[in-house]
């Protein structure tokens, strides 16, 4: 197939593909296959639906985009560059995967403005997306009024076969369905290829039926390579379903356009090589130099700048009207977004004397959490089905449930790993929410990957781990975490405290 002429949409899509191809080729490492296959759905999403301001990546009411399949990071960097973000220029694309660059091998929220969460370990990103959607739902329920809406944004996730194989995604997506998070929309890059080859060797379940069982709204787009109208219609239909999260299975071709490598594992995690790049350029009719984007395509992409400025300006006007009608709520909203804690919160912490009754530290932890919950309304969290053992219930506050999103007690169920990854999303939502999560210390091993990413991302999640010694006695060594504290202390940027009494707990 040789393309003689291309529409503007095709130019915009191929710009994504070839920026990814060229970035990976220059680095001599990376993953070109996903960006090449997912470029059409990404273009439709960013061009037709995503609400964001490239010149202010931290605008609060922006839609959130998460690339859960983080190995395809050149997709995200290409999108940020094309849309006009200052954080990623052409030179940054040329420094892909290089030491000190703003375009690391996997997206890092602390390195690149416009990247919401750190992804790479498969499955983590979609769980972060659940957390982002929880944060949006909670803030909307807390601050929106019948005549004034200031919180109203979507979370969009691109995930792949690997994400759906990982158990952590099942944990979080199960909970998302239970909670009915209607502003969470996941686009599944359904290309049927993993590193080992065709997914037929290991992954043959009906993912759509699984998500329907979770309580998701599920659609399928049979041609995600060229049928942009079908992709657009599916996203529109997903947005129309307000009481369920949505999964859109988009059937794509990994490495689309590469004559000899598309639809093979060979295009997943290696540069195409100069000969195959030449063949791909010819195949897709791309007569431009490496890292060159045709003016028509770039001009179209950069319309996002003016569009985003207007979106933020309109929101600022709505916020001003909200301030006039609801000054106290507006002041609290802005305080939370600023990250500044309420005045006098430290004085709420319990103190103890030797004359006080002896208490286990999990009991003093309960007193501390509940005192802080009164003083810090942005504190939100819960336990992995051990609420009455961990003693983490915020008394007097409702649960966060479908129809009750203002609640502050999260019921995670027996989903430790999903819990940790969801809390990362809540913490990185820009809402000022401070999430905590709890389980027995021995089960920290179930959530270690999420804890590690939390530390790497500087997320600030609080972990309450109880039952932390051989004193569990009759439960036996399976529940006696004699080595766990040492292993947690080995994680950089994770502060580990083991308080000896109530005052140290406070």
C-alpha positions in Angstrom: 0.0 0.0 0.0 1.4 3.4 -1.0 -0.5 6.5 0.1 -0.5 9.2 -2.6 -2.2 11.9 -0.7 -3.2 12.3 3.0 -6.1 14.0 4.7 -5.3 16.5 7.4 -6.4 13.9 10.0 -4.0 11.3 8.5 -1.2 13.8 8.6 -1.9 14.5 12.3 -2.0 10.8 13.1 1.1 10.0 11.1 2.9 12.9 12.9 2.4 10.9 16.1 3.7 7.7 14.5 6.8 9.2 13.0 7.8 11.2 16.0 7.6 8.0 18.0 9.6 6.1 15.3 12.2 8.8 15.1 12.6 9.1 18.8 13.0 5.4 19.4 15.4 5.2 16.4 17.6 8.0 17.7 17.7 6.4 21.2 18.3 3.0 19.7 15.9 1.6 22.2 12.2 2.0 23.1 8.8 0.8 22.1 7.5 2.1 18.7 4.8 -0.4 18.2 2.2 0.9 20.6 2.4 4.6 19.5 2.1 3.5 15.8 -1.0 1.4 16.5 -2.7 3.7 19.1 -2.1 6.9 17.2 -5.6 7.1 15.6 -7.5 6.6 18.9 -5.1 9.1 20.6 -5.7 11.7 17.9 -9.5 11.4 18.1 -9.4 11.6 21.9 -7.1 14.6 22.1 -8.6 16.4 19.1 -12.3 15.8 19.8 -12.7 15.3 23.5 -9.8 16.1 25.9 -10.3 19.4 27.7 -6.9 20.8 28.7 -4.7 23.9 28.5 -1.3 23.2 27.1 0.1 26.4 28.6 -1.2 25.6 32.1 -0.8 21.8 32.6 -1.9 22.2 36.2 -5.3 23.8 35.5 -7.5 22.0 37.9 -10.5 21.2 35.8 -8.6 19.6 33.0 -9.3 16.1 31.8 -6.7 13.6 33.0 -4.9 11.4 30.5 -3.1 8.3 31.7 -0.9 6.1 29.5 -1.2 2.9 31.5 0.9 1.1 28.9 3.8 3.3 29.9 6.4 1.6 27.7 4.7 3.4 24.8 5.9 6.7 26.3 6.8 8.3 23.0 3.1 8.4 22.3 2.5 10.6 25.3 5.6 12.8 24.5 4.5 13.2 20.9 1.0 14.2 22.0 2.4 16.8 24.5 4.7 18.3 21.9 2.1 18.4 19.1 -0.5 19.9 21.4 1.8 22.8 22.4 3.0 21.9 25.9 6.1 23.9 26.8 7.5 20.9 28.7 8.3 18.9 25.6 10.0 20.4 22.6 11.6 18.8 19.6 14.9 18.7 21.3 13.3 16.9 24.2 11.9 14.3 21.8 15.4 13.9 20.4 16.7 13.2 23.9 14.3 10.4 24.5 15.6 7.9 27.1 18.7 9.9 27.7 20.2 10.7 31.1 18.7 13.9 32.5 16.1 14.4 29.8 12.4 15.3 30.2 11.5 12.3 28.1 12.4 9.3 30.1 11.8 5.7 29.0 8.5 5.6 31.0 6.4 8.6 31.9 7.3 10.2 35.2 4.9 12.8 36.7 7.8 14.6 38.5 9.9 15.0 35.3 7.5 16.1 32.6 4.6 18.6 33.0 1.5 17.2 31.4 2.2 13.6 32.7 -0.3 13.0 35.4 1.1 9.8 37.0 4.2 7.7 36.8 3.5 4.6 34.7 5.5 1.7 33.3 4.9 -1.3 35.5 1.8 -2.6 33.7 -1.6 -2.2 35.2 -0.6 0.6 37.6 -1.8 3.4 35.3 -5.4 2.2 35.0 -5.5 1.8 38.8 -4.2 5.4 39.1 -7.0 6.3 36.7 -9.5 4.8 39.1 -8.0 7.0 41.9 -8.2 10.1 39.7 -11.8 9.4 39.0 -12.6 8.8 42.7 -10.9 12.2 43.4 -13.1 13.9 40.8 -16.3 12.3 42.1 -15.5 13.3 45.7 -14.6 16.9 44.9 -17.7 17.3 42.7 -19.9 15.9 45.4 -18.3 18.1 48.0 -18.2 21.4 46.2 -20.6 21.5 43.2 -24.0 23.2 43.8 -27.3 22.7 41.9 -26.7 26.1 40.3 -22.9 26.1 40.1 -20.5 23.4 38.8 -16.7 23.9 39.3 -15.6 20.2 39.3 -16.4 18.4 36.1 -13.6 16.5 34.3 -13.0 13.1 32.9 -10.2 10.6 33.3 -9.1 8.9 30.1 -6.8 5.8 30.1 -5.1 4.0 27.3 -4.2 0.5 28.5 -3.0 -2.6 26.6 -3.1 -6.4 26.8 -0.4 -6.5 29.4 -2.3 -4.1 31.7 -5.4 -6.4 31.4 -3.3 -9.5 32.2 -2.0 -7.9 35.5 -4.0 -8.8 38.6 -3.8 -5.3 40.0 -5.9 -3.9 37.1 -8.6 -6.4 37.9 -8.6 -5.4 41.5 -9.0 -1.7 40.8 -11.4 -2.1 37.8 -13.7 -4.4 39.9 -13.9 -1.6 42.5 -14.5 1.1 39.9 -17.4 -0.9 38.5 -18.9 -1.3 42.0 -18.5 2.5 42.6 -20.1 3.4 39.2 -17.3 5.9 38.3 -19.0 7.3 35.2 -16.3 9.7 34.3 -13.6 7.0 33.9 -13.2 6.0 30.2 -10.5 3.4 29.3 -9.5 2.8 25.7 -8.1 -0.7 25.4 -5.3 -1.0 22.7 -6.4 -4.5 21.7 -3.6 -5.5 19.4 -3.2 -9.2 20.5 0.6 -9.0 20.7 2.9 -9.2 23.7 6.6 -9.8 24.0 6.2 -13.5 23.7 4.2 -13.1 20.5 0.5 -13.5 19.8 -1.5 -13.3 23.0 -3.2 -16.6 21.9 -0.3 -18.4 23.7 -1.4 -17.1 27.1 -4.4 -14.7 27.1 -7.6 -15.8 25.4 -10.3 -14.7 27.8 -13.1 -12.4 26.7 -12.0 -9.1 28.3 -15.2 -7.4 27.4 -17.3 -9.9 29.2 -15.0 -9.7 32.2 -15.4 -5.9 32.4 -19.2 -6.2 31.9 -19.2 -8.5 35.0 -17.2 -5.8 36.8 -20.1 -3.4 36.1 -18.5 -1.5 33.3 -20.1 -0.2 30.1 -18.3 -2.0 27.3 -18.0 -1.3 23.6 -15.8 -2.6 20.7 -14.4 -0.8 17.7 -13.4 -3.4 15.2 -11.2 -1.1 13.1 -9.0 1.1 15.2 -6.5 1.6 12.4 -8.6 3.7 10.1 -12.2 4.1 11.3 -11.9 7.4 13.2 -15.7 7.9 13.1 -16.3 4.6 15.0 -13.7 5.6 17.6 -15.4 9.0 18.0 -18.8 7.5 18.3 -17.7 5.1 20.9 -16.2 7.8 23.1 -19.4 9.8 22.7 -21.4 6.8 23.7 -19.2 6.2 26.7 -19.6 9.8 27.9 -23.4 9.4 27.6 -23.3 6.6 30.2 -23.0 8.4 33.5 -23.4 5.6 36.0 -20.7 3.2 34.9 -17.1 3.4 33.9 -16.5 2.6 30.2 -14.1 0.3 28.4 -13.7 0.7 24.7 -12.0 -2.3 23.0 -10.2 -0.7 20.1 -8.8 -3.4 17.7 -5.5 -2.1 16.5 -2.4 -3.2 14.6 0.8 -2.9 16.6 3.4 -1.1 14.5 0.8 -0.1 12.0 2.4 0.9 8.7 5.6 -1.0 9.1 5.6 -3.4 6.1 7.7 -6.2 7.6 7.1 -5.8 11.4 3.5 -4.7 12.0 1.4 -7.2 13.9 4.5 -8.9 15.3 6.3 -8.9 18.6 9.4 -7.6 16.8 7.9 -4.1 16.7 7.0 -4.0 20.4 10.2 -3.2 22.1 13.0 -2.3 19.6 13.8 0.4 17.1 12.6 -0.4 13.6 16.0 0.2 12.0 16.8 2.5 9.1 15.7 0.2 6.3 12.4 -0.5 7.9 11.8 3.1 8.7 12.4 4.0 5.0 9.9 1.3 4.0 7.4 2.6 6.5 7.8 6.2 5.2 7.1 4.9 1.7 4.2 2.8 2.9 2.5 5.6 4.7 3.5 8.3 2.2 5.5 10.3 4.8 7.9 12.4 2.8 9.4 14.3 5.7 12.7 14.3 7.5 13.2 12.8 10.9 11.3 14.8 13.6 9.7 17.0 10.9 6.0 17.7 11.2 4.2 19.2 8.3 3.0 22.7 8.9 -0.7 21.9 8.3 -0.6 19.1 10.8 1.2 21.2 13.5 -1.1 24.1 13.0 -4.1 21.9 13.5 -2.6 20.3 16.6 -1.7 23.7 18.0 -5.3 24.8 17.9 -5.4 23.2 21.3 -3.6 26.2 22.7 -6.3 28.7 22.0 -9.0 26.2 22.8 -7.5 25.4 26.1 -7.0 29.0 27.1 -10.7 29.6 26.5 -11.7 26.5 28.4 -9.7 27.7 31.4 -10.9 31.3 31.1 -14.5 30.1 31.0 -13.9 27.9 34.1 -12.2 30.9 35.9 -15.4 32.9 35.2 -17.5 30.1 36.6 -15.3 29.9 39.7 -15.7 33.7 40.2 -19.4 33.3 40.1 -19.1 30.5 42.6 -17.0 32.7 44.9 -19.7 35.3 44.8 -22.5 32.9 45.7 -20.6 30.5 48.0 -17.6 32.4 49.5 -16.9 30.0 52.3 -17.0 26.9 50.0 -14.8 28.7 47.5 -12.2 29.6 50.1 -12.1 26.0 51.2 -11.8 24.8 47.6 -8.9 27.1 46.9 -7.2 26.1 50.2 -7.3 22.5 49.2 -6.0 23.0 45.7 -3.1 25.1 47.2 -2.0 22.2 49.4 -2.0 24.3 52.5 -3.3 22.5 55.5 -5.9 24.1 57.8 -4.7 26.5 60.5 -4.2 24.8 63.8 -4.4 21.2 62.6 -1.4 20.2 64.7 -3.2 21.2 67.9 -5.8 18.5 67.2 -3.3 15.7 67.6 -3.9 13.7 70.8 -1.3 13.7 73.6 -0.7 11.2 76.3 0.8 11.0 79.8 2.1 8.1 81.9 -1.1 8.3 83.9 -3.3 7.5 80.9 -4.6 4.0 80.2 -2.2 1.9 78.2 -3.3 1.6 74.6 -2.0 -0.4 71.6 -0.5 1.8 68.9 -3.3 0.8 66.5 -5.7 2.3 69.0 -3.8 5.5 69.3 -3.6 5.5 65.5 -7.4 5.4 65.4 -7.6 8.3 67.8 -5.1 10.2 65.7 -6.8 9.5 62.4 -10.2 10.6 63.8 -8.8 13.8 65.3 -7.1 14.6 62.0 -10.3 13.8 60.1 -12.1 16.6 62.0 -9.3 19.1 61.4 -8.3 18.1 57.9 -11.4 17.6 55.7 -9.3 16.5 52.7 -8.2 13.3 54.6 -9.8 10.3 52.9 -9.1 6.6 52.9 -9.7 3.2 54.2 -8.6 -0.4 54.6 -8.4 -3.5 52.5 -11.3 -5.2 54.3 -9.6 -4.9 57.7 -11.2 -1.7 58.9 -12.0 -3.0 62.4 -8.6 -4.6 62.8 -6.6 -1.7 61.5 -9.0 0.7 63.3 -9.1 3.1 60.3 -12.8 4.1 60.2 -13.4 7.8 60.2 -16.2 7.9 62.7 -19.2 10.1 61.9 -18.4 10.3 58.2 -20.2 8.3 55.5 -18.7 5.8 53.2 -17.6 6.7 49.7 -20.2 4.8 47.6 -22.2 5.1 44.4 -24.6 7.9 45.2 -22.6 9.0 48.2 -19.4 10.3 46.7 -18.9 13.0 49.4 -18.1 10.1 51.8 -14.6 9.8 53.1 -14.4 6.2 54.2 -13.2 4.1 51.2 -14.1 0.4 51.3 -11.3 -1.2 49.2 -12.2 -4.8 49.8 -9.5 -7.5 49.8 -7.5 -5.6 47.1 -4.3 -4.5 48.7 -2.4 -3.9 45.5 -5.3 -2.1 43.8 -5.8 -0.1 47.0 -2.2 1.2 46.9 -2.3 2.1 43.2 -5.7 3.8 43.5 -4.4 5.9 46.4 -1.5 7.0 44.2 -4.1 8.4 41.7 -6.0 10.2 44.5 -2.8 11.7 45.8 -1.7 12.9 42.3 -5.1 14.3 41.3 -4.2 17.9 42.1 -7.3 18.1 44.4 -5.4 18.4 47.6 -6.9 15.1 48.9 -4.6 13.2 51.3 -5.3 9.5 51.0 -4.4 6.9 53.5 -4.8 3.1 53.2 -4.4 0.3 55.6 -3.8 -3.5 55.9 -1.7 -5.9 58.0 2.0 -5.2 57.6 2.7 -8.6 56.2 0.4 -7.7 53.2 2.5 -4.8 52.3 4.2 -7.3 50.0 1.0 -7.5 48.0 1.1 -3.8 47.3 4.9 -3.2 47.1 4.9 -2.1 43.5 2.3 0.6 44.2 4.2 1.7 47.3 7.4 1.9 45.3 5.8 4.0 42.6 4.2 6.2 45.3 7.7 6.9 46.7 9.1 7.5 43.3 6.2 9.8 42.3 6.4 11.8 45.6 2.7 11.2 46.0 2.5 11.5 49.8 0.2 8.5 50.4 -0.1 7.5 54.1 0.1 3.8 54.9 -1.2 2.4 58.1 0.2 -1.1 58.7 -0.9 -2.9 61.8 -0.2 -6.3 63.3 3.5 -5.9 62.7 5.4 -8.5 64.8 5.6 -12.1 66.0 3.0 -11.2 68.6 0.3 -12.4 66.2 1.2 -15.7 67.7 -1.5 -18.2 66.8 -1.7 -16.9 63.2 1.7 -18.4 62.7 4.7 -17.3 60.5 2.5 -16.5 57.4 1.2 -13.5 59.3 4.4 -12.6 61.2 6.2 -9.9 59.2 9.7 -10.2 60.7 11.5 -9.0 57.6 9.0 -6.5 56.2 9.9 -3.3 57.9 13.5 -3.7 56.8 12.5 -4.2 53.2 10.2 -1.2 53.2 13.0 1.0 54.7 15.1 0.0 51.7 12.7 1.8 49.3 14.1 5.3 48.6 11.8 8.2 49.5 9.6 6.1 51.7 9.5 7.2 55.4 8.9 4.3 57.7 7.9 4.9 61.3 7.3 2.3 64.0 5.9 4.3 66.9 6.4 3.0 70.4 3.5 4.9 72.1 0.6 7.2 71.6 2.7 10.4 71.4 5.0 8.9 68.8 1.9 7.8 66.8 0.6 11.4 66.9 
